[in-house]
Structure formats: C-alpha cells, structure tokens
C-alpha cells in the first residue's frame, strides 16, 4: 500500500483534530512481531520508510530494507497487505512520514493491536536552538535541508518526536526498528561499507514546526508506552549498509529479518535479536553493535517481560512464493531467510513448500528474488502452489569452483592497483575487484611505517607503505601486515597462505544450515574455567524434539542490550556434541581464531581424528576436547572468533585423508592443531558431505555436476564470540 501526499492531507484531518491541530495551525504531520503472532485476531499495522535518494550523498540499500521487512511481515507474520504502508524515496518527506504515523498507525490502532515502524536512511545530530550544547538524534527525510550559518534550520524528524509518537499509540504492542546512524565519521565509507549518517559542516537546528509538534504531542500523550526500539547501533557508533551480489541492504535489517525468518516457536525474540547483533558485529567489529534501547524516559530501557518471553507460532522458513506463473509450472520466490553466503553461491538448489511439500528447482536469481521450476508435486497435492506458501531448503547446490574476491582499496595508487590485480590473478580461485564492488575482504595499506631512505633519493610513497588484508569493515586481519617498503607483488605473494585460509573459511561457512537441517543433533559451548557454565547452544531448527535444552547460565542472555558473546582470554572452553537421532553421527570441529589461523579442535586421538572417524552413538554425547580434559585455552589477540561444528551421517573419509601431514599442534598440551593446508581440508569436507547426500539427491531426481548437499544428512552449527 502506498500513499501519496494529497491522500495524506485528505486523511490527516480527523487525527490531527483529535490532537488539537487544525485549520491554519496544521503542522502538516507529513507490533511487535511476536504479539502479532500471539494475537491472531488483533489488527497488525506497519509503516515502513526507506530513503536512498538523498540529494548529494545517496544510499543504496534502504529501499531493499523496506522490501525485507514487508516480505517478512506479509509471509512470516501474516500481516494484511493493506495494513502495511511503505514510503520510499520521494514519498518519504518529513510531512509524509509524520502524517502517515498519525493517520495509519495512531488513528487506526486499538488496544491489543500490533504496530511496527521501520526507518532506514540517514541520521544526524542537531542542536536545540535555545540550548546549543544540547544535541539530539534525528532522522533525515528525503527533503533534507543542508544547514548553513545564516540558516541552520533543517527538516529532520527528532528522535524524541518519534518516541512521543510511539507513546501516543493506544496499544502496548509496538516496536520501532531504526537502521540509521547519527555520528558522521568524516567519510561516507567505512572500508567497503556505506555509512548511514549525514555529512553536515554546520550543526543544524530543528524547524519550528517540528518543535511545535513535539511540544504538542508531549502535552497530550500521557499514556505510558511499552514500545521497544531496535537500533542498528549505539548512538555514538556507525550504522552501515553493504552491497552483495545483486542487491544492497542495511547490515542490521538484513541480519534481523534473516534471523526472524529462521525463528521457531521455541525462539525468544531476544535470542533472535542477539544472533542478528552477532552477525553485524562479526562483519563490522566494534564500530556497530545493535541494541534494544530507549533514549527517552518516556520509554523503558528494558524489554517488557511479555515481549522478551514471547514465542513464534509459525514455522521457520527460508522464503515464500510471491508469484505463480506458466500455469503453475514456475514460481517466483523471495529468499530473505537464506544466509547471504548461501544466497550468493546457490545455483540449482532444491526447495520444498512447507505445507504442500512440492519440490522446486531454483533456475535463476536476481537479488533476493528467484525463479523456480516446480520439480515434483507431492502425493495428494491438488492445484497449484498458493501465493505466500513458505519454502525451505532441501538440497543445497553450489559450484565446486567458488572463489575468494578481494577488493582493492580505493586509496591505492593506480600503479598499485595494476600490480595487485596482476599478482592476485596468479592465485587460483582468487580474484581482485575495485573497492566499491562486492567482495570477501580488502587489500590495502596499513598505517605508514618508518622506512630508512637514502639521502636525496626518496622512495615513491607507495613503496614506503605496509600492505595487508582487511575485513570489509576496515578491521586489519591478524598477521597479514608486512614490512615498510614492500612491493605490491611481493606483498600479494606473502599473503597467499592467508588468502587460502580465508577461502577455506568461506567454504566451510557454506555448511552452516541451522535453519534447514533435519538432523537431530545439538552442540553446546561451555566454559570449564575460570568457572563452569553453559554459555551458548545451537541446534537445527527443523529437527523435531521433545527434550529440554540445558539452561543457559550466561547473564548476558538477560541483558537489555543483547550482543555477541564475549569469552575472556585464558578461559578454557569445551564443546559438547549431542546425538538425539536414531543413527550414529560423525562430527568435525573447526575454529577460525583471532590470529588468522584455521584450527582443528580434537576430541581425542593422536591423529586428531576423534569424532570424525569414531561415531557418536544414538542418544550419546561427545566432548571436544574430550571429557575429563582441561578443555581448550582461549588465546588472544582480542577480536572475533568463530567455531563451526559440522555433523554428518557419514564418516569424513576425504577430510581425514587431507589432514594427514597437514597439521601442526599449537602446544604439546593443547588439543588444537593448526591446519597447514586449510583449503584442501575445506574442499574435502564439502566432498564428504556431497558423498553423504548421494541417495537423497538421487531420490529427488536431481542430476548435477556441482556439489549437492541434502539437508537431511548433515548439520552445520556456528558459534561466534569475541575474545576479550
């Protein structure tokens, strides 16, 4: 549903009059997810705003954010299309946004209804004119006005106005999602990410209309609100968007919506938010940490108990059918629930409709939308697939030649980029692209180091540089920096082992299928010292089970600002692997540490094989490192680490062969080994899972030369944590 300005003004009268705003005095005022599900008879209203087309510094992913939220609300949460109002680009003026909030949300909502407000766009900091030193956060609409010394007035929406509007809602079931930042770092980019904050050389001040509206609503909105604010970052941090192959989106919105597609009836929204926050922080480091917050005393800082403990009551999914074509032979899919790495790599994958169990063969993808052929109708299926039918992965297919893409930093000189491109081209399955293209990591200069120079013979600037690899969020990758004076081609040759490790990690992450696996297994991360406690657990979301998971003892789970798990250096940790299926399973445990290495974590055995060659029997548990040991000591440097626990119904034969002679032990007393040939090992893992999937792939009638992995026979679980 889209509303034009004239319609806004026509519909605004009743609500504005109720607020005491009428005639010439008009100020032209331009649901929570889980309560919406828990109360199917209540109305569900949403206002979704996205602005890409700012006059002088456009963004690319805000309109996509609106699509991500809209498709999630429609197909996962059951919102009626007529109850979702979207304002994008030229529609998203200050007047229209505030009018829409009044008429579409406040005027229509009733007690018990659910309300969602989403804003993706730039934010800023502006000063209240009468108190210049007092700064307030603001949302920047499309009709942005640049402040000047002579005219500092801007057209922003004060965040306090938004909080007051939320307070005016007659329902307690409301949530606002703000994918915006308020602090401008001096550049539109942070590494390969685009920043969502407004560059302004002069501090702006709110308009008289905005101040009058804020004052008026404050005087009339006396009902305490229970609304929550889901923020992309803390007020002093950056909020970023990223470009993937075929689309751009806010890091926070994409992570949050993708996590909510995966959520099950047993999932608390605070857990979903925490996982989304972890995904963002893994990409950006400490520059962006999403939080549930409020900056106003009008709204609580903590999530209300009913919101924090609410449950989903619709099935987890990877996407939905958005169109049926060719007499029901082909369909259009929205795949907002797939992890970005899988979405980028999948080709010819098979999906199944949740209700009908009809199988769909992916034929092509544009951004988050895909075309699929109806491959097989389920027994008893009648008619064609329905619009909105949820779909899930069945067979994950991707090519064997997936490569690593390295973005060349825009700060490099032309000759540096030429040399880097030619040097990277010699590395198999690694390619270089310009810095503004989608990539897996960046190559660039580190801060200048002192280089001895021969008097009167200065070296060119680029030969004095130290080169290294960076994350897309501009965080240096450990142990990739070189010495000053190093030539670009020499630097690339030096970095080949690390590039292979990064590609190996990318391939192993393609095994993560927590949302789609049906294998009845689970993994628990526990600390053995300095205190014994369970800190995190993962399990396939589709595996039906009756048992109760171990209770988390991590106090961070109860925090109003859930974020990525922190593990202090020196802690001793252990992974407990549970097999709740009716057949033996094998497991491999790999860890990407903060030192830039890919490790194999052993359960037992001198050859490091452990549970890769010795199965975990049905109903049994294995510990990695082994039970009775002192666990694995977490070491620095500080940063983000990830452990992948990969279960399979088949033994890891090719992986075991690749490991022969390809490891070195970190310490004699530690059950951890560094992989010397990580890329060979990662490829072997995928081949092992492909071999384990042969029967399932044949059963659906799929014939392909690519890797094809059946979600019924393997489970890949990811543990991401910050070493502090």
URLIN-V870165 format. One line per field, one symbol per residue. ss: DSSP state (H for helix, E for strand, C for the rest). phi: phi as a letter, one per 40 degrees, with the letter a starting at -180 (. if undefined). psi: psi as a letter, one per 30 degrees, with the letter a starting at -180 (. if undefined). A space follows every 10 residues. Layout:
# URLIN-V870165
ss: ???
phi: ???
psi: ???
This chain:
# URLIN-V870165
ss: CCCCHHHHHH HHHHHHHHCC CCHHHCCCCC CCHHHHHHCC CCCEEEEEEE CCCCCCCCCC CHHHHHHHHH HHHHHHCCCC HHHEEEEEHH HCCHHHHHHH HHHHHHCCCC CCCEEEEEEE CCEEEEEECC EEEEEEEEEC CCCCCCCCCC CCECCCEEHH HHHHHHHHCC CCEEEEEEEC CCCCCCCCEE CCEEECECCC CCCEECCHHH HHHHHHHHHH CCCCCCCEEE ECCCCCCCCE EEEECCEEEE HHHHHHHHHH HHCCCCCEHH HHHHHHHHHH HHHHHHHCCC EEECCCCCCC CCCCHHHHCC ECCCCCCCEE EEEEEHHHCE EEEECCCCCH HHHHHECCCE EEECCCCCEE EEEEEECCEE EEEEEECCCC CCCCCCCCCE EEEEEEEECC CCCEEEEECC CCCHHHHHHH HHHHCCCCCE EEEECCCCCC EEEEEECCCC CCCECCECCC HHHHCEEEEE CCCCCECCCC CCCCCCCHHH HHHHHHHHHH HHHHHHHHHC CCCCCCCCCC EEEEEEEEEC CCEEEEEEEC CCCCCCCCCC CCCCHHHHCC CCCCEEECCC CEEEEEEEEC CCCCEEEEEE EECCCCCEEE ECCCCCCCCH HHCCCECCCC EEEECCCCCC CEECCCCCEE EEEEEEEECC CCHHHHHHHC CCEEECCCCC CEEEECCHHH HHHHHHHHHH HHCHHHHHHC CCCCCCEEEE CCCEEEEEEE EEEC
phi: .bbcdccdcc ccddcccccg bafccdcfde .ddcccccbc cccbbabbba bbccdbacbb bcccdccdcc ccccccbgcc dccbbbbbfc ccccdccccc ccccbccccb dgcbbbbbbb icbabbbcdc bdccbbcabc ccccbccbcc accbbccccc cccccccccc bccbabbbca bbbcchacbb gcccccaccb cbccbccccc cccccccccb cbcdbbcbbc bcacdcbcbb bbbbchabac dccccccccc dccbdccccc cccccccccc cccbgccabd acaabbccbc cccddcccbc bcbbccabia cbabbfggcb bcbbbcccdc ccccbcagcb bbccccgccb bcbabbgcba bbcccacccg cbgccccgcc bbcbbcbacc bdbbbbccdc cccdcccccc cccccccdgb bbbdcccdab abbaccddbc bcbcdgbccd dccccbbabb cccgcdcdgb cbccgccdcc cccccddccc cccccccccc ccadcbcbcc babbcbccac acacbaabad ccccabcccc ccbccccccc bcaccbbcdg cbbabbbbbb cbacbbabbb bccccgbbbb cccagccgcf ccbbcccdgb bbbbdddgcc gbccbcccic babbbbcacb cccccccccd gbbbccadcb cbbcccbdcc ccccdccccc cccdcccccc gcbacccbbc ccbaabbbbb accb
psi: kkkleeeeee ffeeeeeffg jlbfgkghi. hkeeeeefif flkjkkjkkk jeikefillf geeeeeeeee eeeefefgkk efgjkkjkcf fhleeeeeee eeeedeefkl kflkkkkkkk akllklkkef iefjkkklkj lehkkkllef ifklgljkee eeeeeeffkg lfikkkjjil lfkkgflfkj bgkkkilkkk fkklklleee eeeeeeeeff jfkklglkjj kflleglkkl llkajflklk eeeeeeeeef efklfgkkee eeeeeeeeee eeefbgfjjl ljlkgkffkk flkleeefgl kkgllllfal kfkklhggfl lkkkhffkke eeeefkjglk lkkeefgkkk jkflkjbfkl kkkjekklkf kkalkkkfkk llkekjkllf hkakkkkkkf fkleeeeeee eeeeffkkgk lkllfglklf lkkaklkklk kkkkkgikkl effflklakl lfggkkkkhf kalkgkleee eeeefeeeee eeeeeeeeff fjheffkgki llkkkkkflf lklkflkklk ffjklflklk kkgjfffgkf ikakkkjkkf kklkkkkkjg aglkllkkjk kjlfgglklk klelkeggeb gffjljlkfl klkjllkflg akkklalkak lkkkjjklfl kieeeeeffj gglkkelefk hkkkkfieee eeeeeeeeee efgeeeeeeg gkjkflkjkk ffflkjkkjk lkk.
